[in-house]
Amino acid sequence: MEGGEEMQDTVGLCCTWDIPPPAGTQAKWVRLNVGGTVFLTTRQTLCREQKSFLCRLCQGEELQSDRDETGAYLIDRDPTYFGPILNFLRHGKLVLDKDMAEEGVLEEAEFYNIGPLIRIIKDRLEEKDYTVTQVPPKHVYRVLQCQEEELTQMVSTMSDGWRFEQLVNIGSSYNYGNEDQTEFLCVVSKELYNSPSGLSSEPSHKAK
């Protein structure tokens, strides 16, 4: 499909096939009917992973499978995830559409018993899980009490990622001479991110 490079994500890990296919299997075409979708490939491709279900199927020695009216082997599995399986056997790389779930391909790789592909996907999922656990930030809130005349100075001196959230007037609590001083509660917040060591760092707050 033209433009497919923009829609696909090629996994960096790949498998180099170094086991030659069984003698006499070259250039023999095989039709597979996977969940109603027909795939055309060669015995050589299917036998790249000799312990797989697909290799055993096309050799016809251990497994017996029904065939459709065209002679294609009938396999009752989801065809959506079979494409990446077949392409992996062709060139040793895992290529997925951007919206395709790796877990779905893993399920099929385990069904077809394709060991190298199972390892690649599990490594990818472990890396993804590790990355996600390191990212989420925490929100920290502080409540600062100040008088009306100190409010402007306090807000202007906030730094280090602190952000003004809310101001609450708590009334006149102090009397200096003939003037009542209004008291405020100022709510501020900031985000804390986990460092690679798992410890959160919080810069000092200049506003007192």
Phi, psi and chi 1 to 4 in degrees:
 res  aa     phi    psi   chi1   chi2   chi3   chi4
   1 MET       -  126.1  178.8  179.1   65.5      -
   2 GLU   -65.4  142.6  -65.2 -174.9    1.2      -
   3 GLY    78.0    5.5      -      -      -      -
   4 GLY   -65.5  -21.5      -      -      -      -
   5 GLU   -63.7  -29.5  -64.9 -179.9   -3.1      -
   6 GLU   -76.8  -24.2  -61.6  178.8   -1.5      -
   7 MET   -95.8   -5.9  -67.0  -66.2  -66.6      -
   8 GLN  -117.5  154.3  -66.2 -179.3  -28.2      -
   9 ASP  -119.0  114.7  170.4   32.9      -      -
  10 THR   -90.7  120.9  -57.9      -      -      -
  11 VAL   -72.0  136.0  177.2      -      -      -
  12 GLY   -65.5  -33.6      -      -      -      -
  13 LEU   -75.3  142.3  -62.5  174.2      -      -
  14 CYS  -147.2  173.1   63.8      -      -      -
  15 CYS  -123.3  131.0  174.5      -      -      -
  16 THR   -96.4  121.6  -58.9      -      -      -
  17 TRP   -82.2  117.8  -56.3  112.8      -      -
  18 ASP  -121.4    4.7   53.1    7.7      -      -
  19 ILE   -99.1  117.0  -58.7  176.6      -      -
  20 PRO   -66.1  145.9   24.9  -33.6      -      -
  21 PRO   -67.8  159.6   25.8  -33.7      -      -
  22 PRO   -57.5  147.9  -22.5   32.2      -      -
  23 ALA   -60.3  140.8      -      -      -      -
  24 GLY    86.2    4.0      -      -      -      -
  25 THR   -98.2  -11.3   59.3      -      -      -
  26 GLN   -64.7  144.3  -69.1   84.0   -9.8      -
  27 ALA    64.1   20.2      -      -      -      -
  28 LYS  -105.3  119.8  -68.8 -173.4  177.9 -179.4
  29 TRP   -86.6  146.1  -68.4   92.4      -      -
  30 VAL  -130.1  135.9  178.7      -      -      -
  31 ARG  -106.1  132.2  -67.1  170.8   65.8   88.0
  32 LEU  -121.6  128.1  -58.3  171.5      -      -
  33 ASN  -104.2   98.0 -174.3  -27.4      -      -
  34 VAL  -101.7  106.5 -177.0      -      -      -
  35 GLY    57.1   29.9      -      -      -      -
  36 GLY    98.0   -8.2      -      -      -      -
  37 THR  -106.1  128.9  -59.6      -      -      -
  38 VAL   -92.4  131.3  175.7      -      -      -
  39 PHE  -117.5  139.6  -65.2   84.7      -      -
  40 LEU  -116.4  125.3 -176.5   63.2      -      -
  41 THR  -151.1 -172.2 -175.2      -      -      -
  42 THR  -112.4  159.0   64.3      -      -      -
  43 ARG   -61.6  -34.2  -66.3 -179.5 -175.2  -86.1
  44 GLN   -59.8  -43.7  177.8  179.8  -10.2      -
  45 THR   -65.2  -46.9  -65.7      -      -      -
  46 LEU   -65.9  -24.4  -64.1  179.4      -      -
  47 CYS   -98.2   13.1  -71.8      -      -      -
  48 ARG   -61.3  -37.8  -72.5  -77.5  171.0   77.2
  49 GLU  -107.8   98.3  179.4   58.5   29.7      -
  50 GLN   -70.2  -17.1  -64.8 -173.5   -0.7      -
  51 LYS   -90.7    0.6  -64.6 -179.2 -179.7 -180.0
  52 SER   -79.0  159.7   72.7      -      -      -
  53 PHE   -60.0  -38.7  166.4   85.7      -      -
  54 LEU   -67.6  -38.5  -65.0  170.6      -      -
  55 CYS   -66.1  -45.8 -178.6      -      -      -
  56 ARG   -63.9  -34.6  -66.1  163.9   57.1 -161.5
  57 LEU   -65.6  -50.0  178.3   67.3      -      -
  58 CYS   -74.4  -20.0   70.2      -      -      -
  59 GLN   -74.4  -26.1  -73.3  177.5  -18.8      -
  60 GLY    69.8   15.0      -      -      -      -
  61 GLU   -91.4  -40.2  -62.6  176.4   -2.0      -
  62 GLU  -105.3  -29.4  -57.7  179.2   35.7      -
  63 LEU  -114.8  142.2  -60.8  176.7      -      -
  64 GLN  -114.3  125.8  -64.6  -64.3  -34.0      -
  65 SER  -129.0  144.2  175.7      -      -      -
  66 ASP   -68.0  157.0  -67.2  -26.0      -      -
  67 ARG  -127.0  152.9  -58.7 -164.9 -176.6 -156.9
  68 ASP   -84.0 -172.8   64.6   12.8      -      -
  69 GLU   -66.2  -18.1   62.1  -82.6    4.0      -
  70 THR   -93.9   -3.4   67.1      -      -      -
  71 GLY    93.6    3.7      -      -      -      -
  72 ALA   -76.0  142.6      -      -      -      -
  73 TYR   -65.9  132.3  -69.9  103.4      -      -
  74 LEU   -91.1  123.9  -72.6  167.5      -      -
  75 ILE  -128.4  119.5  -56.9  176.0      -      -
  76 ASP   -87.1   72.4 -174.3   19.7      -      -
  77 ARG  -137.4  169.0  -57.8  -64.9  -66.6 -174.9
  78 ASP   -72.8  119.4 -171.7  -17.3      -      -
  79 PRO   -69.9  -20.3   26.0  -34.4      -      -
  80 THR   -58.0  -41.4  -57.0      -      -      -
  81 TYR   -94.2   -1.7  -64.3  105.5      -      -
  82 PHE   -78.2  -29.5 -173.8   73.0      -      -
  83 GLY   -54.5  -53.0      -      -      -      -
  84 PRO   -61.1  -32.8  -24.6   34.1      -      -
  85 ILE   -63.3  -48.6  -61.2  -71.4      -      -
  86 LEU   -66.1  -41.1 -173.8   56.4      -      -
  87 ASN   -64.8  -35.3  -76.4  -30.7      -      -
  88 PHE   -62.8  -40.8  179.0   79.8      -      -
  89 LEU   -66.8  -27.3  -67.9  174.1      -      -
  90 ARG   -75.4  -44.6  -74.4  168.1  171.6  156.7
  91 HIS  -131.0    1.6   48.2   58.7      -      -
  92 GLY    78.5   12.9      -      -      -      -
  93 LYS  -122.5  148.1  -64.1 -179.5 -179.4  179.4
  94 LEU   -95.4  115.2  174.9   59.9      -      -
  95 VAL  -120.1  121.7 -179.3      -      -      -
  96 LEU  -123.2  143.5  -58.1  176.8      -      -
  97 ASP   -64.1  152.2  -71.2  -19.6      -      -
  98 LYS   -63.3  -24.4   63.6  178.6 -177.7  178.7
  99 ASP   -99.0    5.5  -64.3  -33.1      -      -
 100 MET   -87.1  131.0 -176.8  172.6  -70.0      -
 101 ALA   -77.9  129.3      -      -      -      -
 102 GLU   -64.5  -30.6  -68.0  171.6  -34.7      -
 103 GLU   -62.5  -35.2  -69.1   83.6   -4.4      -
 104 GLY   -66.7  -40.9      -      -      -      -
 105 VAL   -68.1  -37.0 -178.5      -      -      -
 106 LEU   -61.4  -41.9  175.9   60.6      -      -
 107 GLU   -59.0  -43.0 -176.2   72.7   22.0      -
 108 GLU   -71.9  -38.4  -62.4  -53.4  -66.2      -
 109 ALA   -61.5  -36.5      -      -      -      -
 110 GLU   -70.8  -37.4  -69.6  176.4  -21.3      -
 111 PHE   -63.6  -44.2  172.0   80.2      -      -
 112 TYR   -82.6   -5.0  -65.5  112.2      -      -
 113 ASN    60.0   54.2 -167.7   30.6      -      -
 114 ILE  -105.2   90.2  -57.1  176.0      -      -
 115 GLY   -54.7  -50.7      -      -      -      -
 116 PRO   -59.0  -39.1  -24.7   34.8      -      -
 117 LEU   -69.1  -38.7 -179.8   55.9      -      -
 118 ILE   -59.0  -43.6  -66.2  171.7      -      -
 119 ARG   -65.3  -41.3  -70.4 -169.4  -68.8  -88.4
 120 ILE   -62.6  -46.2  -72.2  175.5      -      -
 121 ILE   -67.7  -41.4  -60.8  176.9      -      -
 122 LYS   -62.8  -38.1  -74.9 -174.6  175.0 -180.0
 123 ASP   -63.7  -41.7  -72.0  -16.5      -      -
 124 ARG   -62.9  -44.0  -78.7  -71.5  -54.2  -84.5
 125 LEU   -65.9  -37.5  -68.4  174.8      -      -
 126 GLU   -66.3  -40.4  -71.9  176.9    1.4      -
 127 GLU   -64.0  -40.6  -69.4  175.9    5.2      -
 128 LYS   -65.3  -43.5 -175.7 -178.1  -63.6 -176.1
 129 ASP   -63.1  -39.5  -70.9  -17.7      -      -
 130 TYR   -64.7  -41.9  176.3   79.3      -      -
 131 THR   -64.0  -43.4  -58.4      -      -      -
 132 VAL   -63.3  -38.6  169.6      -      -      -
 133 THR   -70.7  -17.4   56.9      -      -      -
 134 GLN   -89.3  -13.1  -59.2  -55.9  -51.2      -
 135 VAL   -90.9  -41.5  170.5      -      -      -
 136 PRO   -57.7  129.0   21.5  -31.6      -      -
 137 PRO   -84.9  161.2   30.5  -33.5      -      -
 138 LYS  -113.9  144.1  -64.2  179.4 -179.6  179.1
 139 HIS   -99.7  130.1  -73.4   81.7      -      -
 140 VAL  -117.0  133.9  175.8      -      -      -
 141 TYR  -117.2  145.9  -66.9   87.0      -      -
 142 ARG  -132.2  147.3  -75.8 -175.7  177.4  176.7
 143 VAL  -115.7  119.2  179.1      -      -      -
 144 LEU  -111.3  136.1  -52.5  174.8      -      -
 145 GLN  -105.0  133.3 -175.3  173.0   -7.9      -
 146 CYS  -152.0  164.0   63.3      -      -      -
 147 GLN   -90.1  164.5  -62.5  174.4   12.3      -
 148 GLU   -57.1  -42.5 -176.6  176.8    5.7      -
 149 GLU   -71.6  -17.2   61.2 -176.6   11.2      -
 150 GLU   -94.9   -8.2  -59.4  170.2  -22.1      -
 151 LEU   -62.9  -49.4 -177.7   60.2      -      -
 152 THR   -60.6  -42.9  -58.7      -      -      -
 153 GLN   -65.7  -39.9  179.3 -179.3    1.0      -
 154 MET   -66.0  -45.7 -174.1 -154.7   68.3      -
 155 VAL   -64.1  -38.7  173.6      -      -      -
 156 SER   -70.6  -20.8   64.9      -      -      -
 157 THR   -96.8    1.2   56.2      -      -      -
 158 MET   -66.5  139.5  -76.3 -163.8  -54.7      -
 159 SER  -154.2 -165.4   61.4      -      -      -
 160 ASP    57.7   33.7  -64.6  -31.2      -      -
 161 GLY    88.5   -0.3      -      -      -      -
 162 TRP   -74.7  141.4  -72.6   96.5      -      -
 163 ARG  -128.1  136.7 -176.7  176.4   63.2 -179.0
 164 PHE   -70.2  131.5  175.1   78.0      -      -
 165 GLU  -112.4  -50.1  -67.0  -74.9  -10.6      -
 166 GLN  -157.1  149.1 -173.4  176.6    3.8      -
 167 LEU  -123.2  127.9 -174.6   66.2      -      -
 168 VAL  -120.9  124.3 -179.8      -      -      -
 169 ASN   -85.1  119.8 -175.0  -24.9      -      -
 170 ILE  -106.4   12.7   58.8  175.6      -      -
 171 GLY    92.4 -175.9      -      -      -      -
 172 SER   -92.8  111.8  -59.3      -      -      -
 173 SER  -109.7  -18.1  -57.6      -      -      -
 174 TYR  -124.8  150.5  -64.6   89.7      -      -
 175 ASN  -128.5  116.8 -177.3  -81.7      -      -
 176 TYR  -113.7  108.6  -64.7   95.0      -      -
 177 GLY    64.6 -121.9      -      -      -      -
 178 ASN  -100.6    6.4  -63.9  -34.6      -      -
 179 GLU  -114.1  133.6  -64.4 -177.6    0.2      -
 180 ASP   -86.5  134.1  -69.6  -26.2      -      -
 181 GLN  -102.0  119.9  -65.8  -67.6  -39.8      -
 182 THR   -77.4  135.4  -57.4      -      -      -
 183 GLU   -99.8  142.8  -69.0  -75.4  -47.6      -
 184 PHE  -128.3  149.8  -68.3   92.6      -      -
 185 LEU  -108.4  124.4  -66.5  179.8      -      -
 186 CYS  -110.4  120.0 -176.9      -      -      -
 187 VAL   -98.2  125.1 -178.1      -      -      -
 188 VAL  -125.8  159.0  -63.6      -      -      -
 189 SER  -144.4  163.1   70.3      -      -      -
 190 LYS  -155.0  163.3   74.0  177.8  -58.5 -176.2
 191 GLU  -102.5  136.3  -68.1 -177.4  -12.8      -
 192 LEU  -111.3  130.6  -64.4 -177.6      -      -
 193 TYR  -107.5  141.9  -70.0   88.0      -      -
 194 ASN   -72.2  134.1  -69.6  -28.3      -      -
 195 SER   -81.1  166.7   64.5      -      -      -
 196 PRO   -56.7  -25.8  -27.2   35.4      -      -
 197 SER   -80.2   -6.2   64.3      -      -      -
 198 GLY    91.1    0.4      -      -      -      -
 199 LEU  -100.5  138.7  -60.1  176.4      -      -
 200 SER   -85.0  140.3  -62.0      -      -      -
 201 SER  -111.3  139.3   59.0      -      -      -
 202 GLU  -135.1  108.9  176.4 -174.7  -11.1      -
 203 PRO   -62.3  153.8  -19.2   31.1      -      -
 204 SER   -67.1  150.0   60.6      -      -      -
 205 HIS   -99.4  123.6  178.1   37.8      -      -
 206 LYS   -75.8  -25.1  -65.4 -178.7 -179.6  179.4
 207 ALA   -76.8  128.7      -      -      -      -
 208 LYS  -112.6      -  -58.2  -64.6 -177.4 -176.5
